[in-house]
Amino acid sequence: MMRIETETDLADMAAALAGQCPDMARLHGALGLPPLRRRPAGFEGLVHVVVFQQISTLAAQAIWARTLAVLGAVTPERLAAAGDEDYRACGQSRPKVRTLRALAAAVLDGSLDLRALAAMEADEAHAALVAVKGIGPWTADVYLLTCLGHADAWPAGDIALQAAVRDALGLAARPDARTMAAIGERWRPFRAVAARLLWAHYAALRGRPAEPAT
């Protein structure tokens, strides 16, 4: 199992990916090395991904700051004990409150072992995460990519990634998640590297940060 821990890892894998795919070679040549984009793994890292999904980065940053201020610590115990008023003070939506409580419960009862995820292949770890109610494919894949550094994580449902694939491959329409899953097969075992290059391509097209969007 390969992981992207350092820029050297990313550079080596980007070169290998470019060697196996002309499209990726073209992007790599035009863009250079894409951003590493790593965050700490663990419970807080996964909660961070949940908080940032489906809202603007600016709004998510404000909600995250309020969450830290209200709860004090982002731990399974603290999130499980937090009341409705606490979550309202954090600015969390009702669906996200349900997800955060389900995530805290899964970690506390052992049905989700976050440490074990690090030893799993990307697809196996993805399945373990989406088994938690409220954790969807995008959240699972972004956690694997940004927090665990899986070299083969592939957020097929990410809209920015889909738009980048459409442009980079010259497709007539933006591919849906199922089509993206099929397209991504050509980039195994470096799908996370392909995702980083494609996000950088999207950023170059739109003048926006090279990061996932929902």
N, C-alpha and C positions, 0 to 999 in steps of 0.2 A: 504494500500500500504506500502510495506516494503522498507527501504533504508539502505544501508551500509555506515554509516558515520564514524564509529570508528572500531578499531580492535576488540573491544568487540562485536559489531554488527556482524562482520564477523565471529568471533569465535562461537557465538551462532547459526548463520545460517549454518555454516559448520557442526556443531554437529547435527543440525536438518536434514540436507541433508544426512549426513552419516547414520542417523537412518532410512532413507527411501530408501536408495540405497546402496547395497553391494559394487558396483564398486566405488562409491564415498567414502564409508567407508574405502576401501582398499587404495585409494589415500590419503585420509586424514591421515590415520595411518602411511603411508610411508613418507609423505611430511610435515606433520604438517600444520600449518596455512599458507596459501598462502599470497603473498604481497597484501596490501590493494589497492594500485594503485589508488589514487584519485587526481584529478586536479580541480581547481576552475571552477564552472559552469558559463555560460554566453557567450557573443559574442566572447570574446577573446579565451575562452576555446574551442569553436566550431571551430574557425579559426585554432587554434593549431592542432586539429585533422585533418582538411582538409590538412594542410601543410604537416603533417607527413604521409599521406596515400601514399602507393605505391612506396615509396623510402626508402633507408636505413636510419637508425636512425642518422648516422653521417652526411649524406647529409641534412637531414631534420633539424638537429640542426643548421647547417651553414646557411641554407635558413631562418630559423626562426630568427636567430640573425641579418641577413641582413634586414629582414622585419621590425624588431623593430627599427633598425638604420635608415632606409630610411623613414618609415612612422611616427615614433615617438610615435604613439598611435594606437592600434588596436581597432578601433571603427567603427560602420557602416558608420558614416559620413566620416571618413578618407578614408576608403576603397572605398566608392562610389566616392569620389573626386579624387582619385589617377589616374594618367594617365598611358598610356602604358609604358612610360619610367620609371616611378616609379616602376611598377611591374617587368620590366626587371631588374632594379637595385636590386630588392629583390631576383631575381633568380627564380621567379614563372613561371611555364610552362603556355602555353596558356589555356589548359583546366582548370587549377586551377584558373587562372585569371577570367575566365568566371564563375566558381563556386563561387569565393569570391565576385564578383560583384553581382551575383544573390542573394547570402546570404545577403549582405548588403542591397540590394533593398528590399528584403522580410521583413527584420527587420524594415527598415524605413517606409515601407508602411503598416506595421501591419499584413501582411499575415502570418508572423511567429512570434509568441509571445514566446520568450525564457523563460520568467517567468512562463507562463502557462504550459510549458512542465513539470515543477517540480510537478504539481498536477495531471498529467495524468498517467494512467497505461502505462507500457512499450510499449505495442503494439500500443496504441493510439499515444504516443509521437513519436514513430518510424515513423508512417504514416505521422505525421505533418512535420517531418524533411525531409523525402524523397520526399515530395511534392515540395520542393525547387529544381529547376533545377541544377543538378550537385552533389547534396547530395545523395549518394548511401546508400545501406543498411549497409555496413561496417562502414561508417562514422557515421551514425545515431546510430547504436548499440554501438560503442565504446564511443561516446559522452554520451549516456545514462548510460553506465557502469562506465566510469572513471570520468565523470564530475557531473552527477546527482546522481550517487550511486544507480541506480535502482537495486533492488535485483534480478529482473527477466529478465534483458537484456540478449540477447543471440546473439553474433556476428557469425551467422551461416556461413558466407562467409569467415571467417578468416582462412587462410591456416594453420597457426600453430595450431589453435584449431582443425581443421579437422584432421591434422596429429596426434595430441594427442588422439583424439577420436578413430582413427583407431587402435593405439597401445593399449590404455587402454581397449577397448572393444574387441580386437582381431579380427578386421574386415579384410576381404581379400583385400580391397582397401580403399583409402582415400575417405570418403563420400563427396558428393557435398553439396551445400548450401540447396537444397531441402531436401535431406536425413538428413542433420544436424538439420534442423527445426523439422523434425519428431522425431529424437533421443532426442532432447532437451525437448520434452514434458514430458518425464519421470522425469525431474528434476525441473519442476515448483513446487512452486513459487520461487525457488532458482537457476535459470539458471545462473545468474551472478556469484554465488558462485562456481557452477560447472565449469564455464569458467575459473575462477581464479585457481582452482585446476588443471584443464587440462593444462593451460599455464605453471603452475609450473612443471607439469609432463613432458611437452615438453622441458622445460629448463633443467630438470634433464637428459633427454635422449640426448639432443644436446649440453649441456654445454653452453646455451645461456640465455639471460635475459628472465624472465617469463613475457612476454608482447606480445600484439597482433602483428602479421605480415601480410603483404598482399601478 
